Amino acid sequence: MTRVVLDRATLARLHDLKEGLEFCDESGETLGFFQPAPSRDRSLYATAQVPATEAELNKLEKQPGGRTLAEILADLESRA
């Protein structure tokens, strides 16, 4: 991934990176979209709900079973 460092003037034009942005060229063609890092905009998580209680998560974590990543990958490769 390419990293671009923005100067203060550019940051000011980008509305202090508080909301998602659409980048376009001079003809109006969309080049891409940018979403600020979550640490800058915690409102993304304001309505998030965890579908399980802490006790349920602890119970699931202690259940035996499951497969290793190697087993899962071997299974997927055998299906190809």
Protein Blocks (a to p, Z undefined) as FASTA:
>chain_A
ZZddddfklmmmnooopaccddddfkopafbdcdddfklmmmlmmmgccfbdfklmmmmm
mpgedjdfklmmmmmmmmZZ
